[in-house]
Amino acid sequence: MFRTADAPKRAANLSLNSKVLDMAKELGMNVSATVDALLAAEVEKRYWARWNEQNKEAITHYNARIEREGLPLAQYRTFARDE
């Protein structure tokens, strides 16, 4: 599973737009925390996009099987029944 919350921090050099950086500081923003959160969100998005692409065939086969055979233990579901 994709998890990054407990990873230690590491210094990095970034080149940012000077006007945007000045405005962020003027607004009292924590630039490191903001960049960290945005980068983490983008990394997670790309990670799962890559995972889905790499597992596309297995997902397709699984979905076809469910379509053919139905959900395992579906008879025991107590919600979302069509009655």
LUMKETI-376719 format. One record per atom (N, C-alpha, C, O): x, y, z; residue in one letter; chain; atom name. Coordinates in steps of 0.1 Angstrom, whole numbers, padded with zeros to 4 digits. Example, Ala and Ser with C-alpha at 12.3 -4.5 7.8 and 13.67 -1.06 7.14 Angstrom:
       X       Y       Z   rest   kette   atom
    0132   -0057    0078      a       A      N
    0123   -0045    0078      a       A     CA
    0132   -0033    0078      a       A      C
    0142   -0033    0085      a       A      O
    0128   -0022    0071      s       A      N
    0137   -0011    0071      s       A     CA
    0129    0000    0079      s       A      C
    0134    0011    0080      s       A      O
This chain:
       X       Y       Z   rest   kette   atom
    0008   -0012    0000      m       A      N
    0000    0000    0000      m       A     CA
    0009    0012    0000      m       A      C
    0020    0012    0005      m       A      O
    0004    0023   -0006      f       A      N
    0011    0035   -0007      f       A     CA
    0010    0043    0006      f       A      C
   -0001    0048    0009      f       A      O
    0021    0045    0013      r       A      N
    0021    0053    0026      r       A     CA
    0033    0061    0027      r       A      C
    0044    0056    0024      r       A      O
    0032    0074    0030      t       A      N
    0043    0083    0032      t       A     CA
    0043    0091    0044      t       A      C
    0053    0098    0047      t       A      O
    0032    0090    0052      a       A      N
    0030    0099    0063      a       A     CA
    0041    0098    0074      a       A      C
    0044    0108    0081      a       A      O
    0047    0086    0076      d       A      N
    0056    0084    0087      d       A     CA
    0071    0085    0082      d       A      C
    0080    0082    0089      d       A      O
    0073    0090    0070      a       A      N
    0087    0091    0064      a       A     CA
    0094    0103    0070      a       A      C
    0087    0114    0072      a       A      O
    0107    0102    0073      p       A      N
    0114    0114    0078      p       A     CA
    0115    0125    0067      p       A      C
    0115    0122    0055      p       A      O
    0117    0137    0072      k       A      N
    0119    0148    0063      k       A     CA
    0134    0149    0058      k       A      C
    0143    0144    0065      k       A      O
    0136    0154    0045      r       A      N
    0149    0155    0040      r       A     CA
    0150    0168    0032      r       A      C
    0140    0172    0025      r       A      O
    0161    0175    0034      a       A      N
    0162    0188    0027      a       A     CA
    0163    0186    0012      a       A      C
    0169    0176    0008      a       A      O
    0158    0196    0005      a       A      N
    0159    0196   -0010      a       A     CA
    0160    0210   -0015      a       A      C
    0154    0219   -0009      a       A      O
    0167    0212   -0025      n       A      N
    0168    0225   -0032      n       A     CA
    0157    0226   -0042      n       A      C
    0156    0218   -0051      n       A      O
    0150    0237   -0042      l       A      N
    0139    0240   -0051      l       A     CA
    0141    0253   -0057      l       A      C
    0146    0263   -0051      l       A      O
    0137    0255   -0070      s       A      N
    0137    0268   -0076      s       A     CA
    0122    0271   -0078      s       A      C
    0115    0265   -0086      s       A      O
    0118    0282   -0071      l       A      N
    0104    0286   -0072      l       A     CA
    0103    0300   -0078      l       A      C
    0112    0308   -0077      l       A      O
    0091    0303   -0083      n       A      N
    0089    0316   -0088      n       A     CA
    0090    0326   -0077      n       A      C
    0083    0325   -0067      n       A      O
    0099    0336   -0078      s       A      N
    0102    0345   -0067      s       A     CA
    0090    0353   -0063      s       A      C
    0088    0356   -0051      s       A      O
    0081    0357   -0072      k       A      N
    0069    0365   -0068      k       A     CA
    0059    0357   -0061      k       A      C
    0053    0361   -0051      k       A      O
    0058    0344   -0065      v       A      N
    0049    0335   -0058      v       A     CA
    0054    0332   -0044      v       A      C
    0046    0332   -0034      v       A      O
    0067    0330   -0043      l       A      N
    0073    0327   -0030      l       A     CA
    0072    0339   -0021      l       A      C
    0068    0337   -0009      l       A      O
    0074    0351   -0026      d       A      N
    0073    0363   -0017      d       A     CA
    0058    0365   -0013      d       A      C
    0056    0368   -0001      d       A      O
    0049    0362   -0021      m       A      N
    0034    0363   -0018      m       A     CA
    0031    0353   -0008      m       A      C
    0023    0356    0002      m       A      O
    0036    0341   -0009      a       A      N
    0033    0330    0000      a       A     CA
    0038    0334    0014      a       A      C
    0031    0332    0024      a       A      O
    0050    0339    0015      k       A      N
    0056    0343    0028      k       A     CA
    0048    0355    0034      k       A      C
    0045    0355    0046      k       A      O
    0044    0364    0025      e       A      N
    0036    0375    0030      e       A     CA
    0022    0371    0035      e       A      C
    0017    0376    0045      e       A      O
    0017    0360    0030      l       A      N
    0004    0354    0034      l       A     CA
    0006    0345    0047      l       A      C
   -0004    0340    0052      l       A      O
    0018    0343    0051      g       A      N
    0021    0335    0062      g       A     CA
    0020    0320    0060      g       A      C
    0019    0312    0069      g       A      O
    0022    0317    0047      m       A      N
    0021    0302    0044      m       A     CA
    0034    0295    0048      m       A      C
    0045    0301    0047      m       A      O
    0033    0283    0052      n       A      N
    0044    0274    0054      n       A     CA
    0047    0268    0041      n       A      C
    0041    0258    0037      n       A      O
    0057    0273    0034      v       A      N
    0060    0269    0020      v       A     CA
    0064    0254    0020      v       A      C
    0060    0246    0011      v       A      O
    0072    0250    0029      s       A      N
    0077    0236    0030      s       A     CA
    0065    0226    0031      s       A      C
    0064    0216    0024      s       A      O
    0056    0229    0041      a       A      N
    0045    0221    0043      a       A     CA
    0035    0221    0031      a       A      C
    0030    0210    0028      a       A      O
    0034    0232    0025      t       A      N
    0025    0233    0013      t       A     CA
    0030    0225    0002      t       A      C
    0023    0217   -0005      t       A      O
    0043    0227   -0001      v       A      N
    0049    0220   -0012      v       A     CA
    0049    0205   -0009      v       A      C
    0047    0196   -0018      v       A      O
    0052    0201    0003      d       A      N
    0052    0187    0007      d       A     CA
    0039    0181    0005      d       A      C
    0038    0170   -0001      d       A      O
    0028    0187    0009      a       A      N
    0015    0182    0008      a       A     CA
    0011    0181   -0007      a       A      C
    0005    0171   -0011      a       A      O
    0013    0191   -0015      l       A      N
    0010    0191   -0029      l       A     CA
    0018    0180   -0037      l       A      C
    0013    0173   -0045      l       A      O
    0031    0179   -0034      l       A      N
    0039    0169   -0040      l       A     CA
    0035    0155   -0036      l       A      C
    0034    0146   -0045      l       A      O
    0031    0153   -0024      a       A      N
    0027    0140   -0019      a       A     CA
    0014    0136   -0026      a       A      C
    0012    0124   -0030      a       A      O
    0005    0146   -0028      a       A      N
   -0008    0143   -0035      a       A     CA
   -0005    0139   -0050      a       A      C
   -0011    0130   -0055      a       A      O
    0004    0146   -0056      e       A      N
    0007    0143   -0070      e       A     CA
    0014    0130   -0072      e       A      C
    0012    0122   -0081      e       A      O
    0023    0127   -0063      v       A      N
    0031    0114   -0063      v       A     CA
    0021    0103   -0061      v       A      C
    0021    0093   -0068      v       A      O
    0011    0104   -0051      e       A      N
    0001    0094   -0049      e       A     CA
   -0007    0092   -0061      e       A      C
   -0010    0080   -0065      e       A      O
   -0012    0103   -0068      k       A      N
   -0020    0102   -0080      k       A     CA
   -0012    0094   -0091      k       A      C
   -0018    0085   -0097      k       A      O
    0000    0097   -0093      r       A      N
    0008    0091   -0104      r       A     CA
    0011    0076   -0100      r       A      C
    0012    0068   -0109      r       A      O
    0014    0074   -0087      y       A      N
    0017    0060   -0083      y       A     CA
    0005    0051   -0086      y       A      C
    0007    0040   -0092      y       A      O
   -0007    0055   -0083      w       A      N
   -0019    0047   -0085      w       A     CA
   -0022    0046   -0100      w       A      C
   -0027    0036   -0104      w       A      O
   -0020    0057   -0107      a       A      N
   -0022    0056   -0122      a       A     CA
   -0013    0046   -0128      a       A      C
   -0017    0038   -0136      a       A      O
    0000    0046   -0124      r       A      N
    0010    0036   -0128      r       A     CA
    0005    0022   -0124      r       A      C
    0006    0012   -0132      r       A      O
    0001    0020   -0111      w       A      N
   -0003    0007   -0106      w       A     CA
   -0015    0002   -0114      w       A      C
   -0015   -0010   -0118      w       A      O
   -0025    0011   -0117      n       A      N
   -0036    0006   -0125      n       A     CA
   -0032    0002   -0139      n       A      C
   -0037   -0008   -0144      n       A      O
   -0023    0009   -0145      e       A      N
   -0018    0006   -0158      e       A     CA
   -0011   -0008   -0158      e       A      C
   -0013   -0016   -0167      e       A      O
   -0002   -0010   -0148      q       A      N
    0006   -0022   -0147      q       A     CA
   -0003   -0034   -0144      q       A      C
    0000   -0045   -0148      q       A      O
   -0015   -0032   -0138      n       A      N
   -0024   -0043   -0134      n       A     CA
   -0037   -0043   -0142      n       A      C
   -0046   -0049   -0138      n       A      O
   -0037   -0036   -0153      k       A      N
   -0048   -0034   -0162      k       A     CA
   -0054   -0048   -0166      k       A      C
   -0066   -0050   -0165      k       A      O
   -0045   -0057   -0170      e       A      N
   -0050   -0070   -0175      e       A     CA
   -0056   -0078   -0164      e       A      C
   -0067   -0084   -0166      e       A      O
   -0050   -0078   -0152      a       A      N
   -0056   -0086   -0141      a       A     CA
   -0069   -0080   -0137      a       A      C
   -0079   -0087   -0133      a       A      O
   -0070   -0066   -0137      i       A      N
   -0083   -0060   -0133      i       A     CA
   -0094   -0063   -0143      i       A      C
   -0105   -0066   -0139      i       A      O
   -0090   -0063   -0156      t       A      N
   -0100   -0066   -0166      t       A     CA
   -0105   -0081   -0165      t       A      C
   -0117   -0083   -0166      t       A      O
   -0096   -0090   -0162      h       A      N
   -0100   -0104   -0160      h       A     CA
   -0108   -0106   -0148      h       A      C
   -0118   -0113   -0148      h       A      O
   -0105   -0099   -0137      y       A      N
   -0113   -0100   -0125      y       A     CA
   -0127   -0094   -0127      y       A      C
   -0137   -0101   -0123      y       A      O
   -0128   -0083   -0133      n       A      N
   -0141   -0077   -0136      n       A     CA
   -0149   -0086   -0145      n       A      C
   -0161   -0087   -0143      n       A      O
   -0143   -0092   -0155      a       A      N
   -0150   -0101   -0163      a       A     CA
   -0155   -0113   -0155      a       A      C
   -0167   -0118   -0158      a       A      O
   -0147   -0118   -0146      r       A      N
   -0151   -0130   -0138      r       A     CA
   -0163   -0126   -0129      r       A      C
   -0173   -0134   -0128      r       A      O
   -0162   -0114   -0123      i       A      N
   -0174   -0110   -0115      i       A     CA
   -0186   -0108   -0123      i       A      C
   -0197   -0111   -0118      i       A      O
   -0185   -0103   -0135      e       A      N
   -0196   -0101   -0144      e       A     CA
   -0202   -0115   -0147      e       A      C
   -0214   -0116   -0148      e       A      O
   -0194   -0125   -0149      r       A      N
   -0198   -0138   -0153      r       A     CA
   -0204   -0146   -0141      r       A      C
   -0215   -0151   -0142      r       A      O
   -0197   -0145   -0130      e       A      N
   -0200   -0154   -0118      e       A     CA
   -0207   -0147   -0107      e       A      C
   -0213   -0153   -0098      e       A      O
   -0207   -0133   -0107      g       A      N
   -0212   -0126   -0096      g       A     CA
   -0202   -0124   -0085      g       A      C
   -0191   -0130   -0085      g       A      O
   -0206   -0117   -0075      l       A      N
   -0197   -0115   -0063      l       A     CA
   -0197   -0127   -0054      l       A      C
   -0207   -0133   -0052      l       A      O
   -0185   -0130   -0049      p       A      N
   -0184   -0141   -0040      p       A     CA
   -0192   -0138   -0027      p       A      C
   -0192   -0126   -0022      p       A      O
   -0199   -0147   -0022      l       A      N
   -0207   -0146   -0010      l       A     CA
   -0219   -0136   -0011      l       A      C
   -0224   -0131   -0001      l       A      O
   -0222   -0132   -0024      a       A      N
   -0233   -0122   -0026      a       A     CA
   -0246   -0126   -0019      a       A      C
   -0254   -0117   -0015      a       A      O
   -0248   -0139   -0018      q       A      N
   -0261   -0143   -0012      q       A     CA
   -0262   -0139    0003      q       A      C
   -0273   -0139    0008      q       A      O
   -0251   -0136    0009      y       A      N
   -0251   -0133    0023      y       A     CA
   -0251   -0118    0026      y       A      C
   -0251   -0113    0037      y       A      O
   -0251   -0110    0015      r       A      N
   -0252   -0095    0017      r       A     CA
   -0265   -0091    0022      r       A      C
   -0276   -0096    0018      r       A      O
   -0265   -0082    0032      t       A      N
   -0277   -0077    0038      t       A     CA
   -0280   -0063    0034      t       A      C
   -0289   -0057    0039      t       A      O
   -0273   -0057    0024      f       A      N
   -0275   -0044    0019      f       A     CA
   -0275   -0044    0004      f       A      C
   -0270   -0053   -0002      f       A      O
   -0280   -0033   -0002      a       A      N
   -0281   -0031   -0016      a       A     CA
   -0287   -0043   -0024      a       A      C
   -0283   -0046   -0035      a       A      O
   -0297   -0048   -0018      r       A      N
   -0304   -0059   -0025      r       A     CA
   -0316   -0053   -0034      r       A      C
   -0322   -0044   -0030      r       A      O
   -0317   -0059   -0045      d       A      N
   -0328   -0055   -0054      d       A     CA
   -0340   -0064   -0050      d       A      C
   -0340   -0076   -0053      d       A      O
   -0350   -0059   -0044      e       A      N
   -0362   -0067   -0041      e       A     CA
   -0374   -0062   -0047      e       A      C
   -0385   -0068   -0045      e       A      O
